[in-house]
Amino acid sequence: MVRTHIGYGSPHRQDTFEAHGAPLGPEEVKLTKENLGWPVEPPFHIPEKALNHFRQALDQGKREEDQWNARFAAYKKVFPDLAAELQKLMSGELLSGWEASIPQFPADAKGLATRAASGKVLNALASKLPTLIGGSADLNPSNNTALQGMGDFQNPDGVEGDRQGAVGGPWSYRGRNVHFGVREHAMGAILNGMAVHGGLIPFGATFLVFSDYIRPAIRLAALMEQRVIYVFTHDSIGVGEDGPTHQPVEQLAVLRAIPNLVVIRPCDANETALAWRVAIELRNRPVVLALTRQNVPTLDRTQVASAEGLRHGAYVLADAPTGKPDVILIASGSEVHLVLDARQKLLEQKVQARVVSMPSWELFDAQSQEYRDSVLLPSVRLRLAVEAGVTQGWHRYTGDLGDVIGLDRFGASAPGGTVMREFGFTPENVLQRTLALLRRTKR
């Protein structure tokens, strides 16, 4: 335990809140200097000994930099290709062909959780991106962030017992799986340091609800314009029996409020693959990937629009058959499948509906007005947004005649499917709320 005194040495301000939030003022500064035996004049006194000590850093730094440059020049002569690759990576560029390994997922009604799809994409990327390194706040198996066969980053001599890592082989400094431990904020700070150093693409993972613990570090990454990727799984009340403490409802809105942060909540495996690609390509913005625990169908992209639309933040996934929608249904993540099913039910009621997948507000808002209007037709003012989180912010897209199916309360403990159903996240409820919108406007 370290005991400190705020405003140490000040006769009248030591250990007071005034020393925290306000300057001491000229007279109290003078009294403090006298109390500490410090010269009163000049106002900002730097002892010669201290000045000389710090100036040594200039010569020492130049000497060490010259030595490093000489070593690198010698290395470059022997290994010109590797040296060129290192310089390219340190500048933040990507190696050619890095995206070639990103998998395409076949249509599958059962599908898989987007966290599982993310794990497959991440491992494929890691094989082509040697600078991709990261891990989880002790949730690797749940976050699906283990880089298989790529070793665990750890001092091989500093750990007692078995020197075999849990993920990818023996502990070493070559390992690319970082075991951050149950300390989300520290993980975020470490990721920031890695990004600022350069030459690395760091990622860190935990449950979406625990993004609260890492938020100050996320804010700094956004402020510093650093490429840091956050993999936040268990993204809704679909978590189920873990209950309200582990069911995120306000976290998406909180993260969307951070300037320069891109939040992406993909609806299926192929949107997840594109989300990772976008996250890697964005060099000056951190990215949050919000991923499901539960399985979601992998959409048949021959029947709906390409997942490439994710690049624009929102896109027309399935349009009204006539091309003239009566209503626009908007959703993100796992709820996209609900509105797709509801669209079919609305057709049976002679209602033409357009379905818009909106995985990222930030990417959508960055598009031209022309593009945004082509997705959210200004002429169609009846709009319904569906997302398993707080409704805050969605009205900017639904407008004054629109509605939102969300969750402006905490969740409940029950199986994930039961919780989703009881809170109205079903195609039937989307159908009824859409019909209610139509009736309201006909009065």
C-alpha positions as CSV (number, residue, x, y, z in Angstrom):
1,M,0.0,0.0,0.0
2,V,1.3,3.4,-0.9
3,R,0.1,6.4,1.1
4,T,0.2,9.7,-0.7
5,H,-0.6,13.4,0.0
6,I,-2.2,15.4,-2.7
7,G,-0.7,18.9,-2.9
8,Y,2.3,17.7,-0.9
9,G,4.1,20.5,0.8
10,S,1.4,23.1,0.4
11,P,0.8,24.7,3.9
12,H,-2.9,25.3,3.3
13,R,-3.9,22.9,0.4
14,Q,-2.2,19.6,1.2
15,D,-4.8,16.8,1.5
16,T,-7.6,19.0,0.2
17,F,-9.9,18.6,-2.8
18,E,-8.8,22.1,-3.9
19,A,-5.3,20.8,-4.7
20,H,-6.9,18.4,-7.2
21,G,-9.1,20.7,-9.2
22,A,-7.5,24.2,-9.0
23,P,-4.1,25.8,-9.2
24,L,-2.4,26.7,-5.9
25,G,-2.1,30.4,-7.0
26,P,1.1,32.6,-6.8
27,E,1.0,33.1,-3.0
28,E,0.4,29.5,-2.1
29,V,3.1,28.4,-4.6
30,K,5.6,30.7,-2.9
31,L,4.7,29.4,0.6
32,T,5.0,25.8,-0.7
33,K,8.4,26.4,-2.1
34,E,9.6,27.9,1.1
35,N,8.1,25.0,3.0
36,L,10.0,22.5,0.8
37,G,13.2,24.5,0.8
38,W,13.0,25.2,-2.9
39,P,14.2,28.5,-4.5
40,V,11.3,31.0,-4.7
41,E,12.8,32.6,-7.8
42,P,12.8,32.0,-10.8
43,P,9.1,31.0,-11.0
44,F,10.0,27.8,-12.8
45,H,13.3,26.6,-11.4
46,I,15.2,23.7,-13.0
47,P,18.3,22.7,-11.1
48,E,21.4,22.5,-13.3
49,K,22.1,18.9,-12.2
50,A,18.7,17.8,-13.3
51,L,19.0,19.7,-16.6
52,N,22.3,18.1,-17.4
53,H,21.0,14.6,-16.5
54,F,18.0,14.9,-18.9
55,R,20.2,16.4,-21.7
56,Q,22.3,13.2,-21.6
57,A,19.2,11.5,-23.0
58,L,19.7,13.3,-26.3
59,D,23.2,12.0,-26.9
60,Q,22.3,8.5,-25.6
61,G,19.2,8.3,-27.8
62,K,21.1,9.4,-30.9
63,R,23.9,6.9,-30.1
64,E,21.3,4.0,-29.7
65,E,19.4,5.0,-32.8
66,D,22.6,5.1,-34.9
67,Q,23.5,1.7,-33.6
68,W,20.1,0.3,-34.5
69,N,20.2,1.8,-38.0
70,A,23.7,0.3,-38.5
71,R,22.4,-3.2,-37.5
72,F,19.4,-2.9,-39.7
73,A,21.5,-1.8,-42.7
74,A,23.7,-4.9,-42.2
75,Y,20.6,-7.1,-41.9
76,K,19.1,-5.5,-45.0
77,K,22.2,-6.5,-47.0
78,V,22.0,-10.1,-46.0
79,F,18.1,-10.4,-46.0
80,P,16.8,-7.7,-48.4
81,D,13.4,-9.3,-48.9
82,L,12.7,-9.7,-45.1
83,A,14.0,-6.2,-44.4
84,A,11.6,-4.8,-47.1
85,E,8.7,-6.8,-45.6
86,L,9.5,-5.4,-42.1
87,Q,9.6,-1.8,-43.3
88,K,6.3,-2.3,-45.1
89,L,4.7,-3.8,-42.0
90,M,6.1,-1.1,-39.7
91,S,4.5,1.5,-42.0
92,G,1.1,-0.1,-41.5
93,E,0.8,-1.6,-45.0
94,L,-0.6,-5.1,-45.6
95,L,1.2,-7.8,-47.4
96,S,-0.2,-8.6,-50.8
97,G,-2.6,-11.5,-50.9
98,W,-3.5,-11.2,-47.2
99,E,-7.2,-11.5,-47.9
100,A,-6.9,-14.5,-50.2
101,S,-7.5,-16.9,-47.3
102,I,-10.7,-15.4,-46.0
103,P,-13.3,-18.3,-46.2
104,Q,-16.6,-18.1,-48.0
105,F,-19.4,-19.9,-46.1
106,P,-22.1,-22.0,-48.0
107,A,-25.7,-21.4,-47.4
108,D,-26.9,-23.3,-44.3
109,A,-30.3,-23.0,-42.7
110,K,-28.9,-24.2,-39.3
111,G,-25.8,-22.0,-39.8
112,L,-23.4,-21.3,-37.0
113,A,-22.8,-18.6,-34.4
114,T,-21.0,-15.5,-35.7
115,R,-18.4,-16.0,-32.9
116,A,-17.6,-19.4,-34.5
117,A,-17.5,-18.0,-38.0
118,S,-15.2,-15.3,-36.6
119,G,-12.8,-17.9,-35.2
120,K,-12.5,-19.6,-38.6
121,V,-11.9,-16.2,-40.3
122,L,-9.4,-15.1,-37.7
123,N,-7.3,-18.3,-38.0
124,A,-7.4,-18.0,-41.8
125,L,-6.2,-14.4,-41.6
126,A,-3.5,-15.2,-39.1
127,S,-1.9,-17.6,-41.6
128,K,-1.4,-14.7,-44.0
129,L,-0.9,-11.8,-41.6
130,P,2.1,-12.4,-39.4
131,T,1.5,-9.2,-37.5
132,L,-2.0,-10.3,-36.3
133,I,-1.6,-11.0,-32.6
134,G,-3.9,-11.0,-29.6
135,G,-6.0,-13.0,-27.3
136,S,-8.8,-13.0,-24.7
137,A,-9.5,-11.8,-21.2
138,D,-9.5,-15.5,-20.1
139,L,-12.3,-16.4,-22.4
140,N,-10.5,-17.9,-25.5
141,P,-12.8,-21.0,-25.8
142,S,-15.9,-18.8,-25.6
143,N,-14.7,-16.0,-27.8
144,N,-13.2,-18.3,-30.4
145,T,-10.1,-16.3,-30.6
146,A,-7.4,-19.0,-30.2
147,L,-4.9,-19.0,-33.1
148,Q,-4.3,-22.7,-33.5
149,G,-0.7,-23.9,-33.7
150,M,0.7,-20.4,-33.3
151,G,2.1,-20.7,-29.8
152,D,1.5,-18.9,-26.6
153,F,3.2,-15.6,-26.0
154,Q,5.0,-16.0,-22.7
155,N,8.5,-16.0,-21.1
156,P,9.6,-19.6,-21.5
157,D,11.8,-19.3,-18.4
158,G,9.5,-17.3,-16.2
159,V,6.7,-19.8,-15.5
160,E,6.9,-22.7,-13.1
161,G,5.7,-26.2,-14.2
162,D,4.8,-27.4,-17.6
163,R,6.2,-25.2,-20.4
164,Q,3.5,-26.3,-22.8
165,G,1.0,-23.6,-23.8
166,A,-2.8,-24.2,-23.7
167,V,-3.4,-23.2,-27.3
168,G,-0.7,-23.5,-29.8
169,G,2.5,-25.1,-28.5
170,P,5.3,-24.2,-26.1
171,W,5.5,-20.8,-24.4
172,S,7.9,-18.5,-26.2
173,Y,8.2,-14.9,-27.4
174,R,7.3,-16.1,-30.9
175,G,3.8,-17.1,-29.7
176,R,0.9,-15.1,-31.0
177,N,-1.7,-16.0,-28.4
178,V,-1.6,-13.5,-25.6
179,H,-3.2,-14.7,-22.3
180,F,-4.3,-11.3,-20.9
181,G,-6.0,-12.8,-17.8
182,V,-9.3,-11.6,-16.3
183,R,-8.4,-7.9,-16.6
184,E,-10.2,-6.3,-19.5
185,H,-9.0,-2.7,-18.9
186,A,-5.3,-3.8,-18.8
187,M,-5.9,-5.8,-22.0
188,G,-7.2,-2.7,-23.7
189,A,-4.2,-0.7,-22.5
190,I,-1.8,-3.4,-23.8
191,L,-3.6,-3.4,-27.1
192,N,-3.2,0.3,-27.4
193,G,0.6,0.1,-26.7
194,M,1.0,-2.6,-29.3
195,A,-0.9,-0.5,-31.9
196,V,1.0,2.7,-31.1
197,H,4.4,0.8,-31.4
198,G,3.5,-0.1,-35.0
199,G,4.0,-3.1,-37.1
200,L,1.3,-5.1,-35.3
201,I,-2.5,-5.6,-35.7
202,P,-3.6,-6.3,-32.2
203,F,-7.0,-7.8,-31.2
204,G,-8.6,-8.5,-27.8
205,A,-11.7,-10.4,-26.8
206,T,-14.3,-10.7,-24.1
207,F,-18.1,-10.8,-23.7
208,L,-19.9,-7.7,-25.0
209,V,-21.3,-6.9,-21.5
210,F,-17.7,-6.7,-20.2
211,S,-16.9,-4.0,-22.7
212,D,-17.8,-1.6,-19.9
213,Y,-14.5,-2.6,-18.2
214,I,-12.4,-1.9,-21.2
215,R,-14.3,1.2,-22.4
216,P,-11.7,3.9,-21.3
217,A,-9.0,2.1,-23.3
218,I,-11.3,1.8,-26.3
219,R,-11.9,5.6,-26.1
220,L,-8.2,6.2,-26.1
221,A,-7.7,4.0,-29.1
222,A,-10.4,6.0,-30.9
223,L,-8.8,9.3,-29.8
224,M,-5.4,8.2,-30.9
225,E,-6.8,6.8,-34.2
226,Q,-5.2,3.4,-33.7
227,R,-6.1,0.1,-35.5
228,V,-7.2,-2.1,-32.6
229,I,-9.8,-4.9,-33.1
230,Y,-12.2,-5.9,-30.3
231,V,-14.0,-9.2,-30.5
232,F,-17.0,-9.0,-28.2
233,T,-19.1,-12.1,-28.2
234,H,-22.4,-13.1,-26.4
235,D,-23.9,-10.0,-27.9
236,S,-27.5,-10.0,-26.7
237,I,-30.1,-11.5,-24.4
238,G,-29.7,-14.6,-26.5
239,V,-27.0,-15.5,-24.0
240,G,-29.9,-17.0,-22.0
241,E,-29.4,-18.6,-18.6
242,D,-26.4,-16.3,-17.7
243,G,-29.1,-13.8,-16.9
244,P,-29.3,-10.0,-16.8
245,T,-25.8,-9.5,-15.4
246,H,-24.3,-11.1,-18.5
247,Q,-26.9,-10.0,-21.1
248,P,-25.8,-6.8,-22.8
249,V,-28.6,-4.4,-23.6
250,E,-27.1,-0.9,-23.4
251,Q,-23.5,-1.8,-24.5
252,L,-24.1,-1.4,-28.3
253,A,-25.5,2.1,-27.7
254,V,-22.6,3.0,-25.4
255,L,-20.0,1.9,-27.9
256,R,-21.7,3.6,-30.8
257,A,-21.5,6.9,-28.8
258,I,-17.7,6.8,-29.0
259,P,-16.4,9.1,-31.8
260,N,-14.1,7.4,-34.4
261,L,-15.1,3.9,-33.2
262,V,-16.7,1.5,-35.8
263,V,-19.1,-1.0,-34.3
264,I,-20.1,-3.9,-36.6
265,R,-22.8,-6.5,-35.7
266,P,-22.9,-9.0,-38.6
267,C,-25.9,-11.1,-39.3
268,D,-24.3,-14.3,-40.5
269,A,-21.0,-16.0,-41.3
270,N,-20.3,-14.2,-44.6
271,E,-21.0,-10.8,-43.1
272,T,-18.6,-11.7,-40.3
273,A,-15.9,-12.5,-42.9
274,L,-16.4,-9.1,-44.4
275,A,-16.4,-7.4,-41.0
276,W,-13.0,-8.8,-40.3
277,R,-11.8,-7.6,-43.7
278,V,-13.1,-4.1,-43.0
279,A,-11.5,-4.1,-39.5
280,I,-8.1,-5.0,-41.0
281,E,-8.3,-2.4,-43.8
282,L,-9.2,0.5,-41.5
283,R,-5.8,1.8,-40.5
284,N,-6.9,4.8,-38.3
285,R,-10.0,3.6,-36.5
286,P,-10.6,0.9,-33.9
287,V,-13.3,-1.6,-34.7
288,V,-15.7,-3.6,-32.4
289,L,-17.1,-6.9,-33.8
290,A,-20.3,-7.8,-31.8
291,L,-20.9,-11.5,-32.3
292,T,-23.5,-14.0,-31.3
293,R,-23.3,-17.0,-29.0
294,Q,-26.2,-18.7,-30.6
295,N,-26.3,-20.2,-34.1
296,V,-27.8,-18.0,-36.9
297,P,-28.5,-19.2,-40.5
298,T,-25.9,-18.6,-43.2
299,L,-27.9,-16.8,-45.8
300,D,-28.2,-18.1,-49.4
301,R,-26.6,-15.2,-51.2
302,T,-28.1,-16.3,-54.5
303,Q,-31.5,-15.4,-53.0
304,V,-30.5,-12.2,-51.2
305,A,-27.9,-9.5,-51.7
306,S,-24.1,-10.1,-51.4
307,A,-22.5,-9.7,-48.0
308,E,-20.2,-7.1,-49.7
309,G,-22.9,-4.7,-48.8
310,L,-21.6,-4.7,-45.2
311,R,-18.8,-2.3,-46.4
312,H,-21.5,0.4,-46.7
313,G,-22.8,-0.2,-43.2
314,A,-26.3,-1.0,-44.4
315,Y,-27.7,-2.4,-47.6
316,V,-30.8,-3.8,-49.2
317,L,-30.7,-7.4,-48.3
318,A,-34.1,-8.3,-49.9
319,D,-36.4,-5.9,-51.6
320,A,-40.1,-5.8,-52.1
321,P,-41.0,-8.0,-55.1
322,T,-42.6,-5.0,-56.9
323,G,-39.7,-2.8,-56.1
324,K,-42.1,-0.4,-54.4
325,P,-42.0,-1.2,-50.6
326,D,-44.9,-0.2,-48.3
327,V,-42.5,-0.5,-45.4
328,I,-38.8,-0.8,-44.7
329,L,-37.6,-3.4,-42.1
330,I,-34.2,-2.7,-40.6
331,A,-32.2,-5.0,-38.4
332,S,-28.7,-5.9,-37.3
333,G,-27.1,-9.2,-36.2
334,S,-29.3,-12.1,-35.3
335,E,-32.4,-10.1,-35.7
336,V,-31.9,-9.8,-39.5
337,H,-33.3,-13.3,-39.8
338,L,-36.4,-12.4,-37.9
339,V,-37.3,-9.6,-40.3
340,L,-36.5,-11.7,-43.4
341,D,-39.1,-14.3,-42.1
342,A,-41.5,-11.5,-41.3
343,R,-41.1,-10.1,-44.9
344,Q,-42.5,-13.4,-46.2
345,K,-45.4,-13.3,-43.8
346,L,-46.2,-9.7,-44.8
347,L,-46.3,-10.7,-48.4
348,E,-49.1,-13.1,-47.5
349,Q,-50.9,-10.1,-46.1
350,K,-50.3,-8.2,-49.4
351,V,-47.7,-5.9,-47.8
352,Q,-44.6,-5.2,-49.7
353,A,-41.5,-5.0,-47.4
354,R,-37.9,-4.1,-48.0
355,V,-35.4,-5.7,-45.6
356,V,-32.2,-3.7,-44.8
357,S,-29.3,-5.3,-43.0
358,M,-27.6,-2.6,-41.0
359,P,-24.5,-4.0,-39.3
360,S,-22.7,-0.7,-38.8
361,W,-24.2,2.8,-38.2
362,E,-20.8,4.4,-38.5
363,L,-20.0,2.9,-41.9
364,F,-23.5,3.8,-43.2
365,D,-23.3,7.4,-42.0
366,A,-20.0,7.7,-43.9
367,Q,-21.8,7.0,-47.2
368,S,-23.0,9.6,-49.6
369,Q,-26.5,11.0,-49.1
370,E,-27.4,9.5,-52.5
371,Y,-26.5,6.0,-51.3
372,R,-28.2,6.4,-47.9
373,D,-31.4,7.5,-49.7
374,S,-31.2,4.6,-52.0
375,V,-31.3,2.2,-49.0
376,L,-33.7,4.1,-46.8
377,L,-36.0,5.5,-49.4
378,P,-37.2,9.0,-48.2
379,S,-40.5,8.3,-49.8
380,V,-41.1,5.3,-47.5
381,R,-41.6,6.7,-44.1
382,L,-43.0,3.6,-42.5
383,R,-40.0,1.9,-41.0
384,L,-39.4,-0.7,-38.3
385,A,-36.0,-1.3,-36.7
386,V,-35.4,-4.5,-34.8
387,E,-32.4,-5.0,-32.5
388,A,-32.0,-6.9,-29.2
389,G,-30.8,-3.9,-27.3
390,V,-31.9,-0.5,-26.1
391,T,-33.8,1.5,-28.7
392,Q,-31.7,4.6,-28.2
393,G,-30.5,6.0,-31.5
394,W,-32.6,3.9,-33.8
395,H,-35.1,6.7,-34.4
396,R,-32.6,8.6,-36.5
397,Y,-33.2,5.8,-39.1
398,T,-36.8,5.0,-38.5
399,G,-38.0,8.6,-38.5
400,D,-41.1,10.2,-37.0
401,L,-43.5,7.6,-38.4
402,G,-41.4,4.6,-37.6
403,D,-41.1,2.2,-34.7
404,V,-38.4,0.2,-33.0
405,I,-38.5,-3.3,-31.4
406,G,-35.8,-3.2,-28.8
407,L,-35.2,-3.8,-25.1
408,D,-35.3,-0.7,-22.9
409,R,-34.9,-2.8,-19.7
410,F,-32.6,-5.5,-18.4
411,G,-33.0,-9.1,-19.6
412,A,-34.1,-12.3,-17.7
413,S,-32.7,-15.7,-16.9
414,A,-34.0,-18.4,-19.2
415,P,-32.9,-20.3,-22.2
416,G,-31.8,-18.0,-25.0
417,G,-34.6,-18.9,-27.3
418,T,-37.2,-18.4,-24.6
419,V,-35.8,-15.0,-23.6
420,M,-35.8,-13.8,-27.2
421,R,-39.4,-15.0,-27.7
422,E,-40.8,-13.5,-24.5
423,F,-39.3,-10.1,-25.2
424,G,-40.9,-10.0,-28.7
425,F,-38.0,-11.0,-31.0
426,T,-40.0,-13.2,-33.2
427,P,-41.2,-13.0,-36.9
428,E,-44.8,-13.0,-35.6
429,N,-44.2,-9.9,-33.4
430,V,-42.4,-8.1,-36.3
431,L,-45.4,-8.9,-38.4
432,Q,-47.9,-7.5,-35.9
433,R,-45.9,-4.4,-35.2
434,T,-45.6,-3.7,-38.9
435,L,-49.3,-4.1,-39.4
436,A,-49.9,-1.8,-36.5
437,L,-47.7,0.8,-38.2
438,L,-49.7,0.5,-41.3
439,R,-53.0,0.8,-39.4
440,R,-51.8,3.8,-37.5
441,T,-51.0,5.8,-40.7
442,K,-54.4,5.0,-42.3
443,R,-56.4,6.6,-39.5
